[in-house]
Amino acid sequence: MSKKKKSVRFFSIHPDEEKAQIGLSIFNVFKSEVETSLPLREISLKAGISYGTASEYVNLCGKSGFLKISGSGQDELVSFNDSLGKILGVGFKGDRSFLTVMDLSGKVITRAQVGVRHLSELKGRNKEIKGIIEEIKNGMEALGTGFYSAGIALPEELTGKNPRSMDILADGIGRLFDCDVLVTGEATAAGYGERDCGDRSRGRDVLYMHLDIGTGVVIKREMIFEADDSSNGEDKAYLRPWRQFSIVSTAKSLVNKGVGTSIVNMVGGDVNGITLEIVLGAAKDHDELAEDLVRRSGLALGVRTAYLANMFNPAVVILGGGTEREQSNFIQFVKESAKRFLMKKLVDKLEVVPGVLGAEASSIGAASLCRRELFMEV
C-alpha cells in the first residue's frame, strides 16, 4: 500500500468550459468507432470541430500521454496510449464489491468480486469502512499493478450514514492501487455504464432510472445531468429520487406492523435483511404483499418516468439497480403506467428497456467515466 496520499475529486459530470466540451466531442468519436486508430481528419469531421481545433487538442492529449499520434499531415493517426496505465472501477452491491479493470481503449481486462459486509448492516462507522478497504486489499492480487486512475461509485448505504465515508474509502483505494481517485454516486456510474453497454441504448440519449425510487440520470452525448438532495431550482432537481415509493422501506414498515408475508421467513425474521431482491423474489413466488408492493411501486415509477421523459426527451429509458430482473413484473408495470402519461409524440417512439449489466453496472460505469475524464483534464 502506498504511503503517499493520492488526489481525490468528483468526476466532472456536466462541464461548462468550451475546452472540456471539445474534449468530450473527440472522446465520443473514439467511443463510437470500432477501429482503435483514427485519422485526425475523420476525428475532426465526426466531432463537428475544425481540423485546426482537433489537431491542437489532440496534440495536447498526446503531451498528456494518453493519446498516441503517428504519421504526419493527412496520414496522421490517433490512438489511445494503453502503456500509460490501467483504469479501475469500484462498485458495491449487497455483500459484494465489484472491481472492473480496463485499458485506456475501454477494453475490459479483468473483473473481480470481493466479499464485504452487507451494506444494509453497516452503521456508517469509520472502522466499518476501513474494514471494506481491507477486504478489497485481500482480493486485489488478481488485478495486478500499474493503475493510472480509479473511479468509485459511492453507494448511498455508506454516504447516507457517514459524510466522511467518501473520504475514507477514496483515500484507502488510492493508497491500495497507488493512483488518483475520482468519485460519483452509484446511480450516475451505473447509468453511464448501462448506456454504453446496451445494444438499444449505446450512443443514444437516455434517461436512466435507478432502483424502485427512480433516482434519475440523463445522458445526452457525453453530457450528464444528475441530481442530489442539494439540487434546487433547475430541471435537474426533478431527477431526485422519490423515496416515498421505496419497496424496501414500505415492506419493512408493514412487517414491523405484523402484516403476514413470506418475506419474514425469507430473511429469517430479521427486518433489516429485507432488500429489493428479496421482495422481488417473493413477488415472483406470488406472495400477496410483495406482489402489491411491486405493482404500486412500478405504477408510481411509470408516472415519474413519463414526467421526466416529457421533460428531457430521451430516446431510451433504462431501468436498473435491481428492478430490471426479468422474473418480476416490475418493468411491465412501469411501461403500462408510463404510456398513459407520455406526450403523444413519445408514446410510440420512446423505448423502455431493462439494464444489461446487473450488479457490475456501477463498477463498469465508474471505470468508463475515468476514460471520459481524461479528455477534460488537458
SVG drawing of the C-alpha trace seen along z (x, -y; Angstrom):
<svg xmlns="http://www.w3.org/2000/svg" viewBox="-53 -28 58 47">
<polyline fill="none" stroke="black" stroke-width="0.4" points="0.0,0.0 1.3,-3.4 2.0,-5.8 1.5,-8.8 -1.9,-10.3 -3.4,-10.5 -5.7,-13.2 -9.5,-12.6 -12.1,-14.6 -15.6,-14.2 -16.0,-13.4 -16.7,-16.4 -20.3,-15.5 -21.5,-18.5 -18.6,-20.8 -19.4,-24.3 -15.9,-25.1 -15.6,-25.1 -12.3,-23.2 -13.8,-20.4 -16.7,-20.1 -14.3,-19.9 -12.6,-17.1 -15.8,-15.2 -16.8,-15.6 -13.5,-13.9 -13.9,-11.2 -17.4,-10.5 -15.9,-9.8 -13.5,-7.3 -16.3,-5.5 -18.4,-5.2 -15.7,-3.7 -14.6,-0.1 -11.1,-1.0 -8.6,-1.7 -6.6,-4.2 -8.4,-7.0 -7.3,-9.6 -7.2,-13.1 -9.3,-14.5 -12.0,-11.9 -12.0,-12.8 -12.4,-16.5 -15.4,-15.7 -17.2,-13.4 -16.7,-15.6 -18.0,-18.6 -15.0,-20.8 -12.4,-22.4 -9.3,-20.4 -7.1,-23.0 -9.0,-22.8 -8.9,-19.0 -5.2,-19.0 -4.5,-21.4 -6.5,-19.4 -5.2,-16.0 -1.6,-17.3 -2.3,-18.4 -3.7,-14.9 -0.5,-13.5 1.6,-15.6 -0.5,-14.4 0.4,-10.9 -2.9,-9.2 -3.1,-9.5 -0.5,-8.4 0.0,-10.2 1.7,-8.6 2.3,-9.7 2.0,-13.3 -0.3,-15.6 -3.1,-13.8 -1.8,-10.4 -1.8,-11.3 -3.3,-8.6 -4.5,-8.9 -5.0,-6.1 -5.0,-5.5 -1.7,-5.0 -2.5,-1.9 1.0,-1.9 0.1,-4.9 -1.6,-2.6 -4.8,-0.8 -8.1,-2.1 -10.1,-0.7 -13.8,-0.9 -15.1,-0.1 -18.8,0.5 -20.8,2.2 -24.0,4.3 -25.2,6.0 -22.4,8.0 -20.0,7.6 -17.6,5.1 -17.2,5.3 -13.9,4.4 -13.5,3.8 -10.1,3.2 -10.0,1.5 -7.3,0.3 -7.5,-3.3 -9.1,-2.0 -12.1,-0.7 -11.4,3.0 -12.2,4.9 -9.0,6.7 -10.1,8.2 -13.2,8.5 -13.3,9.5 -15.7,9.7 -14.7,9.3 -16.9,10.3 -17.6,7.4 -20.0,6.9 -23.5,6.4 -24.2,2.7 -27.6,2.9 -25.9,4.0 -23.4,1.1 -23.9,-1.7 -21.6,-4.0 -18.7,-3.8 -15.2,-4.7 -14.0,-1.3 -16.5,0.5 -15.5,-1.4 -11.8,-0.7 -12.8,2.9 -14.2,2.8 -10.8,1.5 -9.1,4.4 -11.4,6.8 -10.6,5.3 -6.9,5.4 -7.2,9.1 -8.7,9.7 -6.6,7.3 -3.8,9.6 -5.7,10.8 -5.9,7.2 -2.2,6.6 -0.5,3.2 0.1,0.2 -3.1,-1.8 -3.4,-5.3 -6.7,-6.2 -9.6,-4.6 -13.3,-5.6 -15.6,-4.8 -19.4,-4.5 -20.4,-5.5 -23.4,-3.6 -26.0,-5.6 -25.9,-3.0 -22.4,-4.4 -22.7,-8.1 -26.1,-8.5 -24.8,-7.2 -21.4,-8.8 -20.4,-12.0 -16.8,-11.0 -17.2,-7.6 -16.3,-9.0 -13.0,-10.4 -12.1,-7.3 -13.0,-4.9 -11.4,-7.0 -8.2,-7.6 -8.0,-3.9 -8.5,-2.9 -5.9,-5.5 -3.3,-4.1 -4.1,-0.5 -3.7,-0.9 -1.3,-3.9 -3.3,-6.1 -5.6,-9.2 -9.3,-8.6 -12.5,-10.1 -15.9,-9.5 -19.5,-9.8 -22.9,-8.4 -23.9,-4.9 -26.8,-5.9 -24.6,-8.1 -21.9,-5.4 -24.5,-2.7 -26.4,-4.8 -23.3,-5.7 -22.2,-2.0 -25.6,-0.8 -25.9,-3.4 -22.7,-2.3 -23.2,1.4 -26.8,1.9 -27.4,2.7 -30.5,0.5 -29.1,-2.4 -25.4,-2.7 -24.7,-6.2 -28.3,-7.4 -29.8,-10.0 -31.0,-8.1 -32.9,-8.6 -31.6,-6.1 -33.9,-5.3 -32.0,-3.7 -33.8,-1.4 -37.5,-1.5 -37.2,-5.0 -36.2,-6.2 -33.0,-8.2 -32.8,-9.8 -29.7,-10.4 -29.9,-11.9 -27.1,-11.4 -27.1,-13.3 -24.0,-12.5 -21.3,-12.9 -23.1,-15.5 -24.5,-14.0 -27.3,-15.5 -27.8,-14.2 -29.3,-15.4 -28.6,-15.1 -30.6,-16.4 -29.0,-19.8 -30.2,-20.4 -32.6,-23.3 -34.4,-25.4 -33.3,-23.7 -34.6,-20.9 -32.1,-18.5 -33.8,-18.9 -36.6,-16.8 -34.1,-13.9 -34.1,-13.4 -35.4,-10.0 -38.9,-9.5 -38.1,-7.8 -41.8,-7.6 -42.2,-4.8 -39.4,-2.6 -40.5,1.0 -38.0,1.9 -39.0,-0.8 -42.6,0.0 -42.0,3.7 -40.1,3.1 -42.8,0.9 -45.6,3.3 -43.6,6.3 -42.9,4.4 -46.7,3.8 -47.2,7.6 -48.6,7.9 -48.3,11.5 -45.9,12.3 -43.4,14.9 -40.8,12.2 -40.4,12.7 -39.3,16.3 -37.0,15.3 -35.0,13.0 -35.1,15.3 -37.2,12.8 -34.6,10.0 -36.4,7.0 -33.1,5.3 -32.4,8.1 -35.2,7.1 -33.8,6.0 -35.2,5.1 -34.1,8.5 -35.9,10.3 -39.2,8.5 -39.0,9.1 -38.3,12.8 -41.3,13.0 -43.4,11.4 -42.2,13.9 -43.4,16.6 -46.8,14.9 -46.6,13.5 -49.6,11.2 -47.9,8.4 -44.8,8.4 -47.0,8.5 -48.9,5.5 -45.8,3.6 -44.2,4.3 -47.3,3.3 -47.8,0.0 -44.1,-1.0 -43.9,-0.1 -47.0,-2.1 -45.6,-5.1 -42.2,-4.9 -44.0,-4.8 -45.7,-8.1 -42.3,-9.5 -40.6,-8.1 -43.2,-9.7 -42.8,-13.0 -39.1,-13.0 -39.2,-11.7 -41.6,-14.5 -39.2,-17.0 -35.8,-15.7 -37.0,-13.9 -34.6,-10.9 -34.6,-8.2 -34.4,-5.4 -35.3,-4.8 -33.2,-2.3 -34.4,-0.7 -31.6,0.6 -30.3,1.1 -32.2,4.3 -35.6,3.5 -34.6,5.0 -34.8,8.6 -36.9,10.5 -38.7,12.7 -40.7,9.8 -43.4,7.8 -41.9,4.5 -40.9,3.3 -44.2,4.2 -46.0,2.1 -43.6,-0.8 -44.3,-0.6 -48.1,-0.4 -48.1,-3.4 -45.7,-5.5 -47.6,-5.0 -50.7,-6.6 -48.8,-9.8 -46.3,-10.3 -46.9,-13.1 -48.4,-11.7 -45.2,-12.3 -43.3,-10.0 -45.8,-7.1 -44.7,-5.1 -41.1,-6.4 -39.7,-6.1 -38.2,-2.7 -38.2,-1.4 -35.6,1.3 -34.0,3.2 -30.4,2.7 -28.0,5.4 -25.0,5.2 -26.6,6.3 -24.6,5.8 -21.5,4.8 -23.1,1.8 -21.6,-0.8 -18.1,0.6 -18.1,0.7 -19.5,-2.8 -17.0,-4.2 -14.1,-2.8 -15.7,-4.3 -16.1,-7.6 -12.3,-7.6 -11.7,-7.4 -14.1,-10.2 -12.4,-12.4 -9.0,-12.2 -10.4,-14.3 -11.4,-17.1 -8.0,-17.3 -5.7,-18.6"/>
</svg>
